[in-house]
Amino acid sequence: MNMPSHPADTPLATIRANIAQSEKIAGRPAGSTTLIAISKTKPAEAIEDLIELGHRVFGENRVQEAQAKFPDMRARYPDLELHMVGQLQSNKADEAVALFDCIHSLDRMSLAKALAAAMTKAGRQVPCFVQVNISEEEQKGGCAIADLPQFLEQVRALGLPIIGLMAVPPADVEPSPYFALLAKLARDHGLDQLSIGMSGDYETAVRIGATHVRVGSALFGAR
Ligand SMILES: *Cc1c(COP(=O)(O)O)cnc(C)c1O
C-alpha cells in the first residue's frame, strides 16, 4: 500500500480543507457538508487507502460493481456508508435497498414504486434524493423541472423517505446558476438537503448550500 508520508499531503486532506473553507465563506456550520468519495471503476485497494485515512462515506454508480466491492469491506468496517449515485433500474431495487444507505437517483414513478415495495419487503427505509434534470438535457436522467411538484407529491404519498434534491449540471459550463436553481426548488418543496458538486465544482456547490458533494477523480485520480 502506498501510504503517503503524512496524511496532510493527501487529496483527501486537501478536499476536506477546501470544503471547510467554502463552508466558512458561506457562513455555514463547519462539517455541514458530507463528502461522498465516488469510487466507481476504482479497485477495493483504493477504497481501503481512504478508509485507512479515516474516510467512511463512499458512492458508486452501478449496483453490480458496488456488490462486488463493498459487502466484504462492510464486514470489516461496519461504519461504512454507501451511496448510490447512478441511474438505477427498477429491477435492481431489492439489491439497491439491501446494499445502499442512500439513493441519489430517484427520478421516475416506476422506480419509486419498485423502491417502495423493496423497502417494505426488506423492512428498511433508505433515504432518497430526487434527481432533477436541471439543465433539461434530453439524454440526462432526472425528473423534469415542470414535473417535480407532482412527482414529489406522488413519491411522498408512497411513503418514500425523500430527503433532498440531486442534480448533475452540464459539463463545461459555469454550474452556479444550476446549483442555485436546484437550491431554490428544494426550498420551495421543504427539502433541506442538496446533492450537488463533483471534482471540478464542489467548492462552488458548498458555497451554494450542498449538503452532499460527490467527488471521484479529484480523490482517486482520473478514470
Ligand atoms: C462519477 C460521478 C461523480 C464524480 O465525478 P468526478 O468528476 O470524478 O468527481 C459524481 N456524481 C455522479 C452522479 C457520478 O456518476
The ligand as an SDF file (V2000), in Angstrom:
LIG
                    3D

 15 15  0  0  0  0  0  0  0  0999 V2000
  -18.8430    9.8470  -11.4890 C   0  0  0  0  0  0  0  0  0  0  0  0
  -19.8270   10.6790  -10.7820 C   0  0  0  0  0  0  0  0  0  0  0  0
  -19.4220   11.6900   -9.8910 C   0  0  0  0  0  0  0  0  0  0  0  0
  -17.9700   12.0180   -9.6120 C   0  0  0  0  0  0  0  0  0  0  0  0
  -17.3980   12.6580  -10.7150 O   0  0  0  0  0  0  0  0  0  0  0  0
  -15.9240   13.3040  -10.6460 P   0  0  0  0  0  0  0  0  0  0  0  0
  -15.9470   14.3310  -11.6970 O   0  0  0  0  0  0  0  0  0  0  0  0
  -14.9770   12.1910  -10.9020 O   0  0  0  0  0  0  0  0  0  0  0  0
  -15.7530   13.8740   -9.2940 O   0  0  0  0  0  0  0  0  0  0  0  0
  -20.4120   12.4150   -9.2500 C   0  0  0  0  0  0  0  0  0  0  0  0
  -21.7190   12.1810   -9.4610 N   0  0  0  0  0  0  0  0  0  0  0  0
  -22.1360   11.2100  -10.2960 C   0  0  0  0  0  0  0  0  0  0  0  0
  -23.5830   11.0110  -10.4830 C   0  0  0  0  0  0  0  0  0  0  0  0
  -21.2180   10.4370  -10.9950 C   0  0  0  0  0  0  0  0  0  0  0  0
  -21.6470    9.4950  -11.8380 O   0  0  0  0  0  0  0  0  0  0  0  0
  1  2  1  0
  2  3  1  0
  2 14  2  0
  3  4  1  0
  3 10  2  0
  4  5  1  0
  5  6  1  0
  6  7  2  0
  6  8  1  0
  6  9  1  0
 10 11  1  0
 11 12  2  0
 12 13  1  0
 12 14  1  0
 14 15  1  0
M  END
$$$$
